[in-house]
Amino acid sequence: MNRNRYTAVALVLFVAGFSLTGCGPSKEELTVMDQFNQLEELILKGGYVKKLNRFEDQGEKVFVVEAEIVDEDGVAIGRLRGRRVEGFGTRKPRIQWYETPGVSEEWKK
């Protein structure tokens, strides 16, 4: 009976561990967020990127990246858009600061 119990516990732990793999941001996404969060413009405004809203492969390992910029209270204060070439680098993003914090705006031309 103990052997069945240990087998069941081992199976549950294996399934739980297996289900967690693949969850969360990829290494490339984490690299992009880290690079964005080191931008002087974001630091000076007290903003950071908590998560990427879009990390889309455009082919040839080139990704379109979009994210919302939040302040320390989690209030959206802007957004950014850029591109990344996997394993190579991230282009400096285009940044738009919201006129009213927390109120999302369309991209200005």
DSSP file (Angstrom, degrees, kcal/mol; ACC not computed):
  #  RESIDUE AA STRUCTURE BP1 BP2  ACC     N-H-->O    O-->H-N    N-H-->O    O-->H-N    TCO  KAPPA ALPHA  PHI   PSI    X-CA   Y-CA   Z-CA
    1    1 A M     >        0   0    0      0, 0.0     4,-1.8     0, 0.0     5,-0.1   0.000 360.0 360.0 360.0 -39.4    0.0    0.0    0.0
    2    2 A N  H  >  +     0   0    0      1,-0.2     4,-2.6     2,-0.2     5,-0.2   0.876 360.0  56.7 -63.0 -36.7    2.9    2.4    0.7
    3    3 A R  H  > S+     0   0    0      1,-0.2     4,-2.3     2,-0.2    -1,-0.2   0.910 106.5  48.8 -63.3 -41.9    4.4    1.7   -2.6
    4    4 A N  H  > S+     0   0    0      2,-0.2     4,-2.5     1,-0.2    -1,-0.2   0.881 110.5  51.8 -63.2 -38.4    1.1    2.8   -4.4
    5    5 A R  H  X S+     0   0    0     -4,-1.8     4,-2.5     2,-0.2    -2,-0.2   0.935 111.0  46.2 -64.6 -46.5    1.0    5.9   -2.3
    6    6 A Y  H  X S+     0   0    0     -4,-2.6     4,-2.6     1,-0.2    -2,-0.2   0.880 112.4  51.6 -63.8 -38.4    4.6    6.8   -3.3
    7    7 A T  H  X S+     0   0    0     -4,-2.3     4,-2.4    -5,-0.2    -1,-0.2   0.913 110.6  48.1 -63.8 -43.0    3.9    6.1   -6.9
    8    8 A A  H  X S+     0   0    0     -4,-2.5     4,-2.4     2,-0.2    -2,-0.2   0.917 112.9  47.5 -64.5 -43.6    0.8    8.3   -6.9
    9    9 A V  H  X S+     0   0    0     -4,-2.5     4,-2.5     2,-0.2    -2,-0.2   0.920 112.5  49.5 -64.2 -43.5    2.7   11.2   -5.2
   10   10 A A  H  X S+     0   0    0     -4,-2.6     4,-2.4     1,-0.2    -2,-0.2   0.903 111.1  49.9 -62.3 -40.8    5.6   10.8   -7.7
   11   11 A L  H  X S+     0   0    0     -4,-2.4     4,-2.5     2,-0.2    -2,-0.2   0.912 110.6  49.1 -64.4 -42.6    3.2   10.8  -10.6
   12   12 A V  H  X S+     0   0    0     -4,-2.4     4,-2.6     1,-0.2    -2,-0.2   0.923 112.6  47.8 -63.0 -44.7    1.4   14.0   -9.3
   13   13 A L  H  X S+     0   0    0     -4,-2.5     4,-2.6     2,-0.2    -2,-0.2   0.896 111.8  50.3 -64.2 -40.0    4.8   15.8   -8.8
   14   14 A F  H  X S+     0   0    0     -4,-2.4     4,-2.8     2,-0.2    -2,-0.2   0.940 112.7  45.5 -62.6 -47.6    5.9   14.7  -12.3
   15   15 A V  H  X S+     0   0    0     -4,-2.5     4,-2.3     2,-0.2    -2,-0.2   0.905 113.7  49.9 -63.9 -41.4    2.7   16.0  -13.9
   16   16 A A  H  X S+     0   0    0     -4,-2.6     4,-1.0    -5,-0.2    -2,-0.2   0.927 113.9  45.0 -63.0 -44.8    2.8   19.2  -11.9
   17   17 A G  H  X S+     0   0    0     -4,-2.6     4,-0.8     1,-0.2     3,-0.4   0.900 113.5  49.9 -65.5 -41.2    6.5   19.8  -12.9
   18   18 A F  H >< S+     0   0    0     -4,-2.8     3,-0.6     1,-0.2    -1,-0.2   0.869 106.7  55.2 -65.4 -37.2    5.8   19.0  -16.5
   19   19 A S  H 3< S+     0   0    0     -4,-2.3    -1,-0.2     1,-0.2    -2,-0.2   0.748 103.7  56.3 -70.0 -21.9    2.9   21.3  -16.7
   20   20 A L  H >< S+     0   0    0     -4,-1.0     3,-1.5    -3,-0.4    -1,-0.2   0.702  84.1  97.5 -83.3 -19.2    5.0   24.2  -15.5
   21   21 A T  T << S+     0   0    0     -4,-0.8     3,-0.1    -3,-0.6    -3,-0.0  -0.490  87.7  23.5 -70.3 138.5    7.6   23.9  -18.3
   22   22 A G  T 3  S+     0   0    0      1,-0.4    -1,-0.2    -2,-0.2     2,-0.2   0.308  94.5 122.4  90.3  -9.5    6.9   26.2  -21.1
   23   23 A C    <   +     0   0    0     -3,-1.5    -1,-0.4     2,-0.0    -3,-0.0  -0.570  57.4  21.3 -84.2 150.3    4.9   28.7  -19.0
   24   24 A G  S    S-     0   0    0     -2,-0.2     2,-0.0    -3,-0.1     0, 0.0  -0.161 104.4 -28.3  87.8 177.3    6.0   32.2  -18.7
   25   25 A P        -     0   0    0      0, 0.0    -3,-0.1     0, 0.0    -2,-0.0  -0.302  63.6-117.2 -69.7 149.5    8.2   34.4  -20.9
   26   26 A S     >  -     0   0    0      1,-0.1     4,-2.5    -4,-0.0     5,-0.2  -0.222  31.9-100.3 -75.3 171.7   11.0   33.0  -23.0
   27   27 A K  H  > S+     0   0    0      1,-0.2     4,-2.2     2,-0.2     5,-0.1   0.898 125.6  52.1 -60.4 -41.1   14.6   33.8  -22.6
   28   28 A E  H  > S+     0   0    0      2,-0.2     4,-2.3     1,-0.2    -1,-0.2   0.910 109.4  49.2 -62.3 -42.7   14.4   36.2  -25.5
   29   29 A E  H  > S+     0   0    0      1,-0.2     4,-2.6     2,-0.2    -2,-0.2   0.913 110.9  49.4 -64.4 -42.4   11.4   38.0  -23.9
   30   30 A L  H  X S+     0   0    0     -4,-2.5     4,-2.2     1,-0.2    -1,-0.2   0.885 110.3  51.8 -63.3 -37.8   13.2   38.3  -20.6
   31   31 A T  H  X S+     0   0    0     -4,-2.2     4,-2.3     2,-0.2    -2,-0.2   0.921 110.4  48.2 -63.0 -44.4   16.2   39.7  -22.4
   32   32 A V  H  X S+     0   0    0     -4,-2.3     4,-2.8     2,-0.2     5,-0.2   0.930 111.5  49.1 -62.7 -46.8   14.1   42.3  -24.1
   33   33 A M  H  X S+     0   0    0     -4,-2.6     4,-2.5     1,-0.2    16,-0.3   0.906 111.3  50.4 -61.1 -40.8   12.3   43.3  -20.9
   34   34 A D  H  X S+     0   0    0     -4,-2.2     4,-0.5     2,-0.2    -1,-0.2   0.915 111.6  47.8 -62.7 -43.1   15.7   43.7  -19.1
   35   35 A Q  H >< S+     0   0    0     -4,-2.3     3,-0.9     1,-0.2     4,-0.2   0.919 112.8  48.4 -64.5 -43.5   17.0   45.8  -22.0
   36   36 A F  H >< S+     0   0    0     -4,-2.8     3,-1.9     1,-0.2     6,-0.2   0.914 107.6  55.3 -62.3 -42.1   13.9   48.0  -22.0
   37   37 A N  H 3< S+     0   0    0     -4,-2.5    -1,-0.2     1,-0.3    -2,-0.2   0.576 103.3  56.8 -71.7  -7.5   14.1   48.5  -18.2
   38   38 A Q  T << S+     0   0    0     -3,-0.9    -1,-0.3    -4,-0.5     2,-0.2   0.407  77.6 119.8 -98.3   0.1   17.6   49.7  -18.5
   39   39 A L    <>  -     0   0    0     -3,-1.9     4,-2.2    -4,-0.2     3,-0.5  -0.490  64.4-139.0 -68.2 130.0   16.6   52.6  -20.8
   40   40 A E  H  > S+     0   0    0     -2,-0.2     4,-3.0     1,-0.2     5,-0.2   0.866 100.6  58.8 -57.7 -38.9   17.5   55.9  -19.3
   41   41 A E  H  > S+     0   0    0      1,-0.2     4,-1.3     2,-0.2    -1,-0.2   0.891 108.7  44.2 -60.9 -40.2   14.3   57.5  -20.5
   42   42 A L  H  >>S+     0   0    0     -3,-0.5     5,-2.8    -6,-0.2     4,-0.6   0.919 113.6  50.4 -69.2 -43.8   12.2   54.9  -18.6
   43   43 A I  H ><5S+     0   0    0     -4,-2.2     3,-1.0     1,-0.2    -2,-0.2   0.918 109.2  51.0 -60.9 -44.5   14.3   55.2  -15.5
   44   44 A L  H 3<5S+     0   0    0     -4,-3.0    -1,-0.2     1,-0.3    -2,-0.2   0.839 112.6  46.3 -63.4 -33.4   14.1   59.0  -15.4
   45   45 A K  H 3<5S-     0   0    0     -4,-1.3    -1,-0.3    -5,-0.2    -2,-0.2   0.485 114.6-116.8 -87.2  -3.0   10.3   58.8  -15.7
   46   46 A G  T <<5S+     0   0    0     -3,-1.0    26,-0.4    -4,-0.6     2,-0.3   0.788  71.0 131.7  74.0  27.8   10.0   56.1  -13.0
   47   47 A G      < +     0   0    0     -5,-2.8     2,-0.3    -6,-0.2    -1,-0.2  -0.704  30.9 176.8-111.9 163.5    8.6   53.6  -15.4
   48   48 A Y  E     -A   70   0A   0     22,-2.1    22,-2.7    -2,-0.3     2,-0.6  -0.980  33.9-108.1-155.8 163.7    9.3   50.0  -16.3
   49   49 A V  E     +A   69   0A   0     -2,-0.3    20,-0.1   -16,-0.3     3,-0.1  -0.873  28.0 178.2 -98.4 118.8    8.0   47.2  -18.4
   50   50 A K  E     -     0   0A   0     -2,-0.6     2,-0.3    18,-0.6    -1,-0.2   0.824  69.3  -7.6 -87.9 -36.9    6.3   44.5  -16.3
   51   51 A K  E    S-     0   0A   0     17,-0.4    17,-0.6   -18,-0.0     2,-0.5  -0.985  71.0-107.2-155.8 158.6    5.3   42.2  -19.3
   52   52 A L  E     -A   67   0A   0     -2,-0.3    15,-0.3    15,-0.2     3,-0.1  -0.773  16.6-163.6 -91.0 131.7    5.3   42.3  -23.0
   53   53 A N  E    S+     0   0A   0     13,-1.9     2,-0.4    -2,-0.5    14,-0.2   0.748  81.2  20.8 -82.0 -25.6    1.9   42.7  -24.7
   54   54 A R  E     +A   66   0A   0     12,-2.0    12,-2.2     2,-0.0    -1,-0.3  -0.980  51.6 163.3-147.9 130.2    3.3   41.4  -28.0
   55   55 A F  E     +A   65   0A   0     -2,-0.4     2,-0.5    10,-0.2    10,-0.2  -0.690  27.6 172.1-143.6  83.4    6.3   39.4  -28.9
   56   56 A E  E     -A   64   0A   0      8,-2.2     8,-2.7    -2,-0.2     2,-0.4  -0.851  32.6-129.6-111.6 126.0    5.5   38.2  -32.5
   57   57 A D  E     -A   63   0A   0     -2,-0.5     6,-0.3     6,-0.2     3,-0.1  -0.586  18.8-174.6 -72.7 122.3    7.9   36.4  -34.8
   58   58 A Q        -     0   0    0      4,-3.9     5,-0.1    -2,-0.4    -1,-0.1   0.223  54.9 -89.0 -99.9  11.8    7.9   38.2  -38.2
   59   59 A G  S >  S+     0   0    0      3,-0.3     3,-1.4     0, 0.0    -1,-0.3  -0.008 108.6  57.4  95.5 155.3   10.1   35.5  -39.8
   60   60 A E  T 3  S-     0   0    0      1,-0.3     3,-0.1    -3,-0.1    26,-0.1   0.775 129.7 -69.0  58.6  27.3   13.9   35.2  -40.0
   61   61 A K  T 3  S+     0   0    0      1,-0.2    25,-2.8    24,-0.1     2,-0.5   0.814  98.7 138.4  59.4  34.3   13.9   35.4  -36.2
   62   62 A V  E <   - B   0  85A   0     -3,-1.4    -4,-3.9    23,-0.2     2,-0.4  -0.950  35.6-161.8-108.2 126.8   12.9   39.0  -36.1
   63   63 A F  E     -AB  57  84A   0     21,-3.4    21,-2.2    -2,-0.5     2,-0.5  -0.886  16.7-139.7-114.5 138.9   10.3   39.9  -33.5
   64   64 A V  E     -AB  56  83A   0     -8,-2.7    -8,-2.2    -2,-0.4     2,-0.4  -0.832  27.7-162.2 -89.3 131.7    7.9   42.8  -33.2
   65   65 A V  E     +AB  55  82A   0     17,-2.9    17,-2.8    -2,-0.5     2,-0.4  -0.965  15.7 171.6-123.6 130.8    7.8   43.8  -29.5
   66   66 A E  E     +AB  54  81A   0    -12,-2.2   -12,-2.0    -2,-0.4   -13,-1.9  -0.996   7.2 163.4-135.5 143.1    5.1   46.0  -27.8
   67   67 A A  E     -AB  52  80A   0     13,-2.1    13,-2.7    -2,-0.4     2,-0.4  -0.992  34.0-119.5-154.0 156.0    4.7   46.7  -24.1
   68   68 A E  E     - B   0  79A   0    -17,-0.6   -18,-0.6    -2,-0.3     2,-0.5  -0.796  26.5-135.6 -95.8 143.2    3.0   49.0  -21.7
   69   69 A I  E     -AB  49  78A   0      9,-3.2     8,-3.2    -2,-0.4     9,-1.4  -0.868  26.2-172.6 -99.5 129.1    5.1   51.1  -19.4
   70   70 A V  E     -AB  48  76A   0    -22,-2.7   -22,-2.1    -2,-0.5     6,-0.2  -0.818  17.7-127.7-119.9 159.7    3.9   51.2  -15.8
   71   71 A D    >   -     0   0    0      4,-2.0     3,-2.2    -2,-0.3   -24,-0.1  -0.306  48.1 -81.2 -92.4-175.1    4.9   53.2  -12.7
   72   72 A E  T 3  S+     0   0    0    -26,-0.4   -25,-0.1     1,-0.3   -26,-0.0   0.710 131.8  54.2 -63.1 -20.0    5.8   51.7   -9.3
   73   73 A D  T 3  S-     0   0    0      2,-0.1    -1,-0.3     0, 0.0     3,-0.1   0.410 120.0-108.6 -91.9   1.1    2.0   51.5   -8.5
   74   74 A G  S <  S+     0   0    0     -3,-2.2     2,-0.4     1,-0.3    -2,-0.1   0.586  70.9 144.8  83.3  10.6    1.3   49.6  -11.7
   75   75 A V        -     0   0    0      1,-0.1    -4,-2.0     2,-0.0    -1,-0.3  -0.700  56.0-114.6 -84.8 130.0   -0.4   52.5  -13.4
   76   76 A A  E     +B   70   0A   0     -2,-0.4    26,-3.7    -6,-0.2    -6,-0.3  -0.458  41.1 167.0 -66.1 127.1    0.2   52.6  -17.2
   77   77 A I  E     -     0   0A   0     -8,-3.2    21,-2.3     1,-0.3     2,-0.3   0.399  61.5 -26.3-120.8  -2.5    2.1   55.8  -18.0
   78   78 A G  E     -BC  69  97A   0     -9,-1.4    -9,-3.2    19,-0.3     2,-0.3  -0.984  55.5-120.1 176.0-175.4    3.1   55.0  -21.6
   79   79 A R  E     -BC  68  96A   0     17,-2.4    17,-2.8    -2,-0.3     2,-0.3  -0.968  14.6-155.8-146.6 161.0    3.8   52.3  -24.2
   80   80 A L  E     -BC  67  95A   0    -13,-2.7   -13,-2.1    -2,-0.3     2,-0.3  -0.963   3.1-166.0-139.7 159.1    6.7   51.3  -26.4
   81   81 A R  E     +BC  66  94A   0     13,-2.0    13,-3.3    -2,-0.3     2,-0.3  -0.994  24.6 136.2-144.8 135.0    7.2   49.4  -29.6
   82   82 A G  E     -B   65   0A   0    -17,-2.8   -17,-2.9    -2,-0.3     2,-0.3  -0.859  39.7-107.0-157.7-168.2   10.4   48.0  -31.1
   83   83 A R  E     -B   64   0A   0      8,-0.3     8,-2.6    -2,-0.3     2,-0.4  -0.962  19.0-161.3-135.5 152.3   12.0   45.0  -32.9
   84   84 A R  E     -BD  63  90A   0    -21,-2.2   -21,-3.4    -2,-0.3     2,-0.6  -1.000  12.1-149.1-135.7 137.5   14.4   42.3  -31.8
   85   85 A V  E >>  -BD  62  89A   0      4,-2.7     3,-2.5    -2,-0.4     4,-1.6  -0.940  41.5-108.9-102.1 118.3   16.6   40.0  -33.8
   86   86 A E  T 34 S-     0   0    0    -25,-2.8     4,-0.0    -2,-0.6   -58,-0.0  -0.167  96.3  -0.4 -53.7 129.0   16.9   36.8  -31.8
   87   87 A G  T 34 S+     0   0    0      1,-0.1    -1,-0.3   -59,-0.0   -26,-0.0   0.464 128.3  67.2  74.4   1.4   20.3   36.3  -30.3
   88   88 A F  T <4 S-     0   0    0     -3,-2.5     2,-0.3     1,-0.3    -2,-0.2   0.760  99.5 -64.5-117.6 -61.6   21.6   39.6  -31.8
   89   89 A G  E  <  -D   85   0A   0     -4,-1.6    -4,-2.7     2,-0.0     2,-0.5  -0.982  32.3-102.8 177.4 170.4   20.0   42.7  -30.3
   90   90 A T  E     -D   84   0A   0     -2,-0.3    -6,-0.2    -6,-0.2     2,-0.1  -0.953  32.5-127.7-116.8 130.1   17.0   44.9  -29.7
   91   91 A R        -     0   0    0     -8,-2.6    -8,-0.3    -2,-0.5    -2,-0.0  -0.470  41.0 -92.0 -71.9 144.9   16.4   48.1  -31.6
   92   92 A K        -     0   0    0     -2,-0.1    -1,-0.1   -10,-0.1     2,-0.0  -0.391  54.4-122.6 -57.4 128.3   15.8   51.2  -29.5
   93   93 A P        -     0   0    0      0, 0.0     2,-0.5     0, 0.0   -11,-0.3  -0.306   9.6-113.8 -78.8 158.2   12.0   51.3  -29.1
   94   94 A R  E     -C   81   0A   0    -13,-3.3   -13,-2.0    -2,-0.0     2,-0.4  -0.775  38.9-157.6 -82.7 131.3    9.6   54.0  -30.0
   95   95 A I  E     -C   80   0A   0     -2,-0.5     2,-0.4   -15,-0.2   -15,-0.2  -0.930  15.9-172.5-119.7 136.7    8.1   55.4  -26.8
   96   96 A Q  E     -C   79   0A   0    -17,-2.8   -17,-2.4    -2,-0.4     2,-0.4  -0.987  13.0-151.9-127.0 121.7    4.8   57.2  -26.3
   97   97 A W  E     -C   78   0A   0     -2,-0.4   -19,-0.3   -19,-0.2     2,-0.2  -0.762  22.2-119.4 -91.7 136.5    4.1   58.7  -22.9
   98   98 A Y        -     0   0    0    -21,-2.3     6,-0.1    -2,-0.4    -1,-0.0  -0.503   7.5-141.7 -74.1 140.2    0.4   59.0  -21.9
   99   99 A E  S    S+     0   0    0      1,-0.3    -1,-0.1    -2,-0.2     5,-0.1   0.881  97.3  34.9 -67.1 -37.8   -0.9   62.6  -21.2
  100  100 A T  S >  S-     0   0    0      3,-0.4     3,-2.3    -3,-0.0    -1,-0.3  -0.968  96.6-120.8-119.0 115.0   -3.0   61.2  -18.4
  101  101 A P  T 3  S+     0   0    0      0, 0.0   -24,-0.2     0, 0.0   -25,-0.1  -0.253  98.5  21.7 -54.9 136.7   -1.5   58.2  -16.4
  102  102 A G  T 3  S+     0   0    0    -26,-3.7     2,-0.7     1,-0.1   -25,-0.1   0.298  98.7 105.0  89.1  -9.6   -3.8   55.2  -16.6
  103  103 A V    <   -     0   0    0     -3,-2.3    -3,-0.4   -27,-0.3    -4,-0.2  -0.891  66.5-141.3-110.0 105.3   -5.5   56.4  -19.8
  104  104 A S        -     0   0    0     -2,-0.7     2,-0.3    -6,-0.1   -25,-0.0  -0.334  19.7-163.0 -65.0 141.6   -4.3   54.4  -22.8
  105  105 A E        -     0   0    0     -9,-0.1     2,-0.1    -2,-0.0     3,-0.1  -0.889  21.2-106.5-125.3 156.2   -3.9   56.4  -26.0
  106  106 A E        -     0   0    0     -2,-0.3     2,-0.1     1,-0.1    -1,-0.0  -0.401  53.7 -82.9 -72.7 157.7   -3.5   55.5  -29.7
  107  107 A W        -     0   0    0     -2,-0.1     2,-0.3     1,-0.1    -1,-0.1  -0.419  43.2-136.8 -63.4 132.7   -0.1   55.9  -31.3
  108  108 A K              0   0    0     -2,-0.1    -1,-0.1     1,-0.1    -3,-0.0  -0.667 360.0 360.0 -86.7 148.3    0.6   59.4  -32.4
  109  109 A K              0   0    0     -2,-0.3    -1,-0.1     0, 0.0    -2,-0.1   0.480 360.0 360.0 -77.9 360.0    2.2   59.8  -35.8
